Amino acid sequence: MKELKKLFYFTLISTTVLTSFTGCGNNRKPSSVNFDVNSEMLAVQPLTSEELNIASRICYAYKSKAAKFRTDYAQKSFSFRLYQKSCDAVESSRTIEASLSAEFGGEVMSYIPKSAVSSGEFMTAVQTDRVGFLKNVCEKIYRGESISNTVDIDGVKAQIIFERKNLDRYKLNYFIATGATGSESKYVIHSADIITVRTQFDWSNGQILGNDEEVIRYAKCSNNSNQTKESSQSFVSVK
């Protein structure tokens, strides 16, 4: 619960900050992912067996990455391609380098940018099965417990979807209450995070099992707007 709460507020803050930057090279648009400003909440229910299979693959891949990063990748240089599209449809992109901070025996790991980045431009946190977005999900998977697709966080509904689109990925949709409909609050989508992960089905030598290949973030420009802003962080290489 605490991890999802932190996730929501991090997303809310970072996606409400309009970050403009310029760089060299052509703009790199993120992978095609549907984000509908009129999306409605799904029925609150346990994850399906197919979703649990995908979630399990991601959790165990994250577990492998956590160990591998500390032993083989600490202090190495990671390259990422950043892309942003503002509410005014202005697009920009650039490549940045970041070193991996990973203390042996510690749980928290992060990417340290080697050049200046604006608030919300670059996600520094390394996702694992024990730290980050899926901490509570992975704990329940290891214990064989049922997992709901919805968490209520101070009036915000966070829904998670596990799916496979070329690679395994999970999508977090955030819905906020806008008023009452009858005796119930009406919820509308505010933002979304989509994280694509390399799991056992897509791993080979030279690749990092559990690596986040791409993180995409969407947010509505205002509660009553059909416009959205986008940002993505795509893994390029490590050396």
N, C-alpha and C positions, 0 to 999 in steps of 0.2 A: 504493500500500500504506500509506504513512504517513498519507494523508488518511483512509482507511477506518479505520485504527487509532485516529486521533484521534476520528473520528465515533463509534466504538463506545464508547470510554471516556466521551465527553461524554454519550452517550445513557444509559449505565449509571449514571453519577453523577446526572444530572438527573432520571431517572425513578425513582430510589430515594429521592429526597427528596420527602416529602409536603408540598405547598405548599397552605395553606389561606388563602383571602382572600375578602373580600366586596366587593360593588359595587352600583351602581345598575342598574336595568332588569331585564329578564327574562333568564334563563339562555339562552345560545345553544349548543345542542348541535352538535358537529361533524357533517360529512356522514357518512352511513352507510358504514362501511368494516368489513369482516369482520376480526375478530381472534379466532382460535380458540386457546385455551390448549393444545389438544391437537394443534395443527398439526405435521405432520412435514416434514422437509426434502424439497425437491424433488431430483430427480436432478441431479447436477452436470453441466452441459452448456453449450455456447455459447448466447448469446442467439439467439432465433429471428429470422427476417427481419422479422416484424411488430414485435417488441420493438426491433430495431435502428432501424427507421423512427421509432418513438416516441422512442427515445433520441436520435436525430439531431435531431429537431425540438426537443427540450428543450435539447440542447447549443447549437444555433445560436440559439435564443431566449435562452438564458443569455448567450451572447456579445453579442447585441444589447443586452440589459439592462445588461451591464457597461459598455458604452460610453455608453449613454443616461443611466444613473444619474450618471456623472461629469460629463457636460456639461449635463444638464437638471434633475437632481433633487438635487444636492448641497445639503445643509442644509435641504431641504424637510421638511415635517412629514407623517409617515405615521401613519395611524390603524389600530389593530388591535383585534380583539375576542378576548379570551382566555377560554377555558373550561377548567374542571377538574372531574374527578370522582375523589374519593378512594377508597381501599380500603373505606371505610365507606359508599360510595355517596352521600357528601355532594357536591352540585354547587354550583358558583359560577362567576360570570363578571363581567367588567368590560371596559371599553374603555380603552386607553392610547394616548398620543401619543408618537412617537419621531422624532427628527431623523436624517437620513441623513448619516453621516460618510463622505465619498468624496473622497479627494485625487486630483486630476488626475494621471494617469500611474501611480498606485499600483494594486495588485491587490486588496488587502484592503479591504472596505467593511463597515460595520456600522451597525445602528440603535442610537441612543443614547436610552434611555427618558427622558421628561421628568418622570416620577414614580417613586417607589421601587418596585422589583420584587424578589421573593424569588428565591433561587437556584433555577434550573430552571424558573421561571415564564415567562420570555420568551426566545426564541431571537434573539440579536442579530446573528448572522452572516448576511451577504447571500450567497446561493448564486449562483455564476457557473460558467462552463465552466472556469475556471482556479483557482478557490478553492472548497473545500467538498466536498460529498458526491460529486459526479460528476466531479471533476478527472481521475482516471485513466481513467474511462470515456470522457470527451470526447476526451482525448488519443489514445486508441486509435481512436475513430471518425474523427478527422481523419486518422489514418495508415492507415485501412482495415484495421485488425487485428481478429482475432477476439476476442470478449469473453466470458469465463466468467460464469455467473450466481452464482458462489460464490467467496468469498475466505476463507482460513483465517487468523485473527488470534489468535495465542497460544492456540490451542485453542478459539477461538470461531469458529463458522461464520456468516459474513454472506452472505445471499442477497438478490439484487436482482431485482425484477420490474417490468417496464415494461408499463403498460396504459392503456387509454383508457376513462374513465367520465365522460361529458360533456366533461371536459377531459383532457388528457394528464397522467399522473402516474407516479411511481415509488414502489415500496414496498421498504423494507429490513427484512428479518426477521433477528433475531439468535438463534442457537441455541447453547446451552452444553452441555458434556459433563456427564453425571450419573453415569457409571460405565460399566463394560465389559459388553457383551453378546457373549459368546463372546470372540473376539479383537479386536472392534471397540468403540469407545466409542459410547454411546447419547447422542444429542443431543436436547434438548427446547427449545422456543421460550422465550425470555426476554422479548423486547420487540420493538417494531416502530416504524418511522417511515414515514409516508405523506405525500408532498409532491405537491401538485397545482399544475401550472404552466400558465400561459397561453402557448400556442404559436401558430404562424402560422395554424392551422386555426380558432382562436377569437379572433383579434385584430381590433380595429377602432379607429378614431380615438378618442382619449380613454382608451384602455387601454394598459397597459404590457406590451409583448412580453417574455416571459421572467419575468414577475412570479410569485412564489409566492403563489397565491391562498389556499392553506390548508396548514398543517403540522399533522399529527395524530401524537401519540405515545401508544403503549400500553406497559404493562409489567405483568407478573404481580406480584401482591402478595407471593408467595413461590414458591419452586420447586415446592411441592406444592399450590398453591392454584388453584382455578378462578376466583378473583376477579382483577380487573384494575383498574388505575387509568388514567385517560385525561387528556390535555390537548390543546388545540388552539389554534392561533394563526391567525386569519383576517384577511386584508387587507380594510380597509373603504374607505379613501380616501387621497388625498394632496393637499396644498395648499401 
